[in-house]
Amino acid sequence: EKARLVWLEWKENLSKDDDWLPPADGLYGKMKRKTGTINVLGMGVHGDVAGITTTSGLFGKIPGRIGDSPIIGAGLFVDNEVGAAGATGRGEELIRTCGSFLLVEKMRAGKSPQQACEEVVERIIYVNGGPDKVDFNVKLVAFNKAGEIGVASMMGEEDNPPFASVITRSGLRVVTGKSLLKGKQ
């Protein structure tokens, strides 16, 4: 029953132009769908770089849709000479721009991970016609062989910037990134 209610809520919010309306009795309550992609990037004691990405996928996805997570260069890219990058958000945009690959290539060209993350977000905004045309989010995280970290997202609030958790021999720390389109959610 819980899955059916989640499905109905999804159908209801799929389009403002259809005739799926919320039930008058507020049947759905405050249920929130659980989604999300997780990137894990790492470097071993001998300096070898690795990365994985998982996704719960787009809830109620169109049959046959392929997200960016399983496409090397879109949702994840690792280069043992340079570093690693992972992405979350609208996968189609990451596929279209080869987002993670582009990020690693920018680091290869000398950009810091933070600069590279921001430049790829800017590229995705540009490809979509500018800030006024963007109604989705993308978040990128990366590190280089020197251990520098970068995090950037398209949308966010001043009090809720993108971040990454980093674990080293020294312990756990949180790296705060930058949202390029502040105030948009």
Secondary structure, DSSP 8 states (H G I E B T S, - for coil): -HHHHHHHHHHHHS-TTSS----TT-TTTT------EEEEEEE-TTS-EEEEEEE---TT--TT---STTSBTTTEEEETTTEEEEEEE-HHHHHHHTHHHHHHHHHHTT--HHHHHHHHHHHHHHHTTSGGG--S-EEEEEEETT--EEEEEEEEBTTB--EEEEEETTEEEEEE-EEEEET--
